Amino acid sequence: MNHVFLDTVGLLATWDETDQWHALATSAYAGIEKRSSVCVTTTFVLLECGNAAAKRPYRTAVDRLRTALEAANCLIQPTVEDWAEAWHAYVRSEGAGAGIVDQISFVVMRRLGIRQAFTHNSHFSAAGFETLF
């Protein structure tokens, strides 16, 4: 079964109709659903989404996603080892200088063997992953 990692950029783009990537993200997400891919993300990405959506009308969408991911056992809590590895990569500016949440995403994706990311974030491409829009 194909797994896809959900990134903040992709999620926010699907929820926010004013986002420049909304149309592409919505189309890409429809493709993910059509292929019956298993979607996973980390608690760190969900925190980023929650912060970004705190005063937006799609705030409840973040909670619906959390509920669905938890029920499917697809919300990943990074391990202490993931944290340490990601922090070292962050210090070394790997992934074209990606932020710490992206670094954690990369470590978790590698650990789980996930190659595709639902995002347009160029840091994922720089880190060797396929972005879906």
HELIX and SHEET records of a PDB file:
HELIX    1   1 THR A    8  TRP A   15  1                                   8    
HELIX    2   2 HIS A   22  LYS A   34  1                                  13    
HELIX    3   3 THR A   43  ALA A   53  1                                  11    
HELIX    4   4 ARG A   59  ALA A   71  1                                  13    
HELIX    5   5 VAL A   80  VAL A   91  1                                  12    
HELIX    6   6 GLU A   94  GLY A   97  1                                   4    
HELIX    7   7 ILE A  100  LEU A  112  1                                  13    
HELIX    8   8 SER A  122  ALA A  126  1                                   5    
SHEET    1   A 5 LEU A  75  ILE A  76  0                                        
SHEET    2   A 5 VAL A  38  THR A  42  1                                        
SHEET    3   A 5 HIS A   3  LEU A   6  1                                        
SHEET    4   A 5 GLN A 116  PHE A 118  1                                        
SHEET    5   A 5 GLU A 130  THR A 131  1                                        
END                                                                             
